[in-house]
Amino acid sequence: MRKGVLLLLLTLCLNAQEYAVVSNKILDDMNLMQIRAIFLKKLVHAKGLHIVPINLPSNSVTRKSFEVHVLKMQTAQLKSYWTSQHYLGKRPPLVMKSPQSALVFVKKVQGALSYVKLQDIDASVKVLYRWKDKE
């Protein structure tokens, strides 16, 4: 019985998906609070560059994980936040249709950053932050 539970826990840990916030190589390292501020549009410049955060579609599993682990907000809280920001003239981050399009945008646009599954990353982008879903 104990071996079965241990095997199940090990399997869940091995299947936990890993993600990363990435940028093009021109941006400096950032901490979690800076990344959160960028995606909430509280920080819009870094290293003399205009920062362009890129979201994935709202139904994306990767986006849901990002909202929970990085932004520390549920979808309803985030929706309420952007409704209030709308009246201050702020718009939410751009949305790309796929992780591949988000990565292409990040590679080509200075100051762009997004989040993707760790397995989708290559050496042309810089990893700023990593997290793993807890099963």
C-alpha atoms as a printed R data frame, in Angstrom:
    type eleno elety resid chain resno       x      y       z
1   ATOM     1    CA   MET     A     1   0.000  0.000   0.000
2   ATOM     2    CA   ARG     A     2   2.748  2.465   0.956
3   ATOM     3    CA   LYS     A     3   4.655  1.667  -2.234
4   ATOM     4    CA   GLY     A     4   1.520  2.380  -4.301
5   ATOM     5    CA   VAL     A     5   1.001  5.797  -2.675
6   ATOM     6    CA   LEU     A     6   4.689  6.620  -3.050
7   ATOM     7    CA   LEU     A     7   4.622  5.605  -6.713
8   ATOM     8    CA   LEU     A     8   1.522  7.755  -7.303
9   ATOM     9    CA   LEU     A     9   3.161 10.797  -5.680
10  ATOM    10    CA   LEU     A    10   6.334 10.280  -7.694
11  ATOM    11    CA   THR     A    11   4.309 10.010 -10.917
12  ATOM    12    CA   LEU     A    12   2.430 13.214 -10.126
13  ATOM    13    CA   CYS     A    13   5.676 15.056  -9.411
14  ATOM    14    CA   LEU     A    14   7.228 13.838 -12.638
15  ATOM    15    CA   ASN     A    15   4.145 14.901 -14.615
16  ATOM    16    CA   ALA     A    16   4.013 18.407 -13.129
17  ATOM    17    CA   GLN     A    17   4.328 20.890 -15.977
18  ATOM    18    CA   GLU     A    18   7.133 23.467 -15.878
19  ATOM    19    CA   TYR     A    19   6.749 26.988 -17.263
20  ATOM    20    CA   ALA     A    20   8.912 30.068 -17.711
21  ATOM    21    CA   VAL     A    21   8.613 33.780 -18.298
22  ATOM    22    CA   VAL     A    22  10.913 34.629 -21.198
23  ATOM    23    CA   SER     A    23  12.247 37.751 -22.892
24  ATOM    24    CA   ASN     A    24  14.634 38.546 -25.661
25  ATOM    25    CA   LYS     A    25  18.228 38.647 -24.552
26  ATOM    26    CA   ILE     A    26  18.400 42.452 -24.224
27  ATOM    27    CA   LEU     A    27  16.448 42.629 -20.944
28  ATOM    28    CA   ASP     A    28  18.167 42.183 -17.593
29  ATOM    29    CA   ASP     A    29  17.169 39.571 -15.056
30  ATOM    30    CA   MET     A    30  13.962 40.378 -13.200
31  ATOM    31    CA   ASN     A    31  12.440 39.175  -9.971
32  ATOM    32    CA   LEU     A    32   8.915 37.891  -9.486
33  ATOM    33    CA   MET     A    33   7.569 41.240  -8.239
34  ATOM    34    CA   GLN     A    34   8.915 43.074 -11.324
35  ATOM    35    CA   ILE     A    35   7.388 40.491 -13.663
36  ATOM    36    CA   ARG     A    36   4.068 40.763 -11.849
37  ATOM    37    CA   ALA     A    37   4.197 44.578 -12.111
38  ATOM    38    CA   ILE     A    38   4.915 44.350 -15.847
39  ATOM    39    CA   PHE     A    39   1.928 42.088 -16.555
40  ATOM    40    CA   LEU     A    40  -0.321 44.327 -14.446
41  ATOM    41    CA   LYS     A    41   1.059 47.319 -16.385
42  ATOM    42    CA   LYS     A    42   2.423 48.986 -13.246
43  ATOM    43    CA   LEU     A    43   5.956 48.848 -14.700
44  ATOM    44    CA   VAL     A    44   6.202 49.865 -18.349
45  ATOM    45    CA   HIS     A    45   9.895 50.734 -18.831
46  ATOM    46    CA   ALA     A    46  13.115 48.902 -18.034
47  ATOM    47    CA   LYS     A    47  16.666 49.517 -19.214
48  ATOM    48    CA   GLY     A    48  15.399 52.416 -21.334
49  ATOM    49    CA   LEU     A    49  13.003 50.143 -23.228
50  ATOM    50    CA   HIS     A    50   9.231 50.134 -23.409
51  ATOM    51    CA   ILE     A    51   8.161 46.771 -21.983
52  ATOM    52    CA   VAL     A    52   5.580 44.773 -23.950
53  ATOM    53    CA   PRO     A    53   3.976 41.942 -21.966
54  ATOM    54    CA   ILE     A    54   2.330 39.233 -24.060
55  ATOM    55    CA   ASN     A    55  -0.486 37.031 -22.787
56  ATOM    56    CA   LEU     A    56  -1.731 33.743 -24.154
57  ATOM    57    CA   PRO     A    57  -5.486 33.220 -24.785
58  ATOM    58    CA   SER     A    58  -7.691 33.203 -21.683
59  ATOM    59    CA   ASN     A    59  -8.543 29.504 -22.138
60  ATOM    60    CA   SER     A    60  -4.850 28.494 -22.171
61  ATOM    61    CA   VAL     A    61  -3.698 26.137 -19.404
62  ATOM    62    CA   THR     A    62  -0.358 27.961 -19.414
63  ATOM    63    CA   ARG     A    63  -2.098 31.299 -18.841
64  ATOM    64    CA   LYS     A    64  -4.175 29.894 -15.978
65  ATOM    65    CA   SER     A    65  -0.991 28.628 -14.322
66  ATOM    66    CA   PHE     A    66   0.708 32.004 -14.875
67  ATOM    67    CA   GLU     A    67  -2.208 33.875 -13.293
68  ATOM    68    CA   VAL     A    68  -2.160 31.643 -10.209
69  ATOM    69    CA   HIS     A    69   1.598 31.225  -9.677
70  ATOM    70    CA   VAL     A    70   2.996 34.538 -10.914
71  ATOM    71    CA   LEU     A    71   0.208 37.100 -10.734
72  ATOM    72    CA   LYS     A    72  -1.266 35.398  -7.648
73  ATOM    73    CA   MET     A    73  -4.766 36.180  -8.924
74  ATOM    74    CA   GLN     A    74  -7.774 34.153  -9.988
75  ATOM    75    CA   THR     A    75  -9.416 34.884 -13.355
76  ATOM    76    CA   ALA     A    76 -12.305 36.799 -11.746
77  ATOM    77    CA   GLN     A    77  -9.889 38.986  -9.748
78  ATOM    78    CA   LEU     A    78  -7.887 39.740 -12.865
79  ATOM    79    CA   LYS     A    79 -11.011 40.613 -14.828
80  ATOM    80    CA   SER     A    80 -12.079 43.007 -12.070
81  ATOM    81    CA   TYR     A    81  -8.584 44.533 -11.985
82  ATOM    82    CA   TRP     A    82  -8.613 45.230 -15.738
83  ATOM    83    CA   THR     A    83 -12.136 46.638 -15.594
84  ATOM    84    CA   SER     A    84 -10.988 49.200 -13.020
85  ATOM    85    CA   GLN     A    85  -7.781 49.911 -14.981
86  ATOM    86    CA   HIS     A    86  -9.845 50.554 -18.107
87  ATOM    87    CA   TYR     A    87 -11.261 53.677 -16.459
88  ATOM    88    CA   LEU     A    88  -7.714 54.881 -15.820
89  ATOM    89    CA   GLY     A    89  -6.842 54.475 -19.496
90  ATOM    90    CA   LYS     A    90  -4.798 51.276 -19.100
91  ATOM    91    CA   ARG     A    91  -5.293 48.237 -21.312
92  ATOM    92    CA   PRO     A    92  -4.392 44.637 -20.555
93  ATOM    93    CA   PRO     A    93  -1.400 43.001 -22.260
94  ATOM    94    CA   LEU     A    94  -1.615 41.970 -25.904
95  ATOM    95    CA   VAL     A    95  -2.806 38.420 -26.512
96  ATOM    96    CA   MET     A    96  -1.145 36.058 -28.964
97  ATOM    97    CA   LYS     A    97  -3.053 33.063 -30.315
98  ATOM    98    CA   SER     A    98  -0.403 30.471 -29.499
99  ATOM    99    CA   PRO     A    99   2.795 29.956 -27.512
100 ATOM   100    CA   GLN     A   100   4.689 29.773 -30.812
101 ATOM   101    CA   SER     A   101   3.446 33.207 -31.911
102 ATOM   102    CA   ALA     A   102   4.240 34.625 -28.456
103 ATOM   103    CA   LEU     A   103   7.804 33.278 -28.710
104 ATOM   104    CA   VAL     A   104   8.285 34.730 -32.203
105 ATOM   105    CA   PHE     A   105   7.043 38.113 -30.960
106 ATOM   106    CA   VAL     A   106   9.396 37.990 -27.952
107 ATOM   107    CA   LYS     A   107  12.363 37.109 -30.180
108 ATOM   108    CA   LYS     A   108  11.697 39.952 -32.632
109 ATOM   109    CA   VAL     A   109  10.479 42.813 -30.411
110 ATOM   110    CA   GLN     A   110  12.898 44.420 -27.963
111 ATOM   111    CA   GLY     A   111  11.326 44.704 -24.529
112 ATOM   112    CA   ALA     A   112   8.763 41.942 -25.124
113 ATOM   113    CA   LEU     A   113   8.184 39.155 -22.653
114 ATOM   114    CA   SER     A   114   5.738 36.291 -22.318
115 ATOM   115    CA   TYR     A   115   5.316 32.930 -20.606
116 ATOM   116    CA   VAL     A   116   5.418 29.462 -22.149
117 ATOM   117    CA   LYS     A   117   5.991 25.836 -21.253
118 ATOM   118    CA   LEU     A   118   9.646 25.250 -20.472
119 ATOM   119    CA   GLN     A   119   9.828 22.505 -23.113
120 ATOM   120    CA   ASP     A   120   8.996 25.069 -25.857
121 ATOM   121    CA   ILE     A   121  11.985 27.310 -25.109
122 ATOM   122    CA   ASP     A   122  15.169 27.427 -27.165
123 ATOM   123    CA   ALA     A   123  18.447 29.318 -26.746
124 ATOM   124    CA   SER     A   124  17.171 32.403 -28.590
125 ATOM   125    CA   VAL     A   125  15.247 33.655 -25.541
126 ATOM   126    CA   LYS     A   126  16.235 34.442 -21.984
127 ATOM   127    CA   VAL     A   127  14.479 32.746 -19.057
128 ATOM   128    CA   LEU     A   128  13.555 35.334 -16.426
129 ATOM   129    CA   TYR     A   129  11.522 33.171 -14.060
130 ATOM   130    CA   ARG     A   130  10.491 29.516 -13.788
131 ATOM   131    CA   TRP     A   131   7.702 27.763 -11.937
132 ATOM   132    CA   LYS     A   132   6.079 24.357 -11.786
133 ATOM   133    CA   ASP     A   133   2.452 23.385 -11.334
134 ATOM   134    CA   LYS     A   134   1.811 21.428  -8.196
135 ATOM   135    CA   GLU     A   135  -0.300 18.394  -8.901
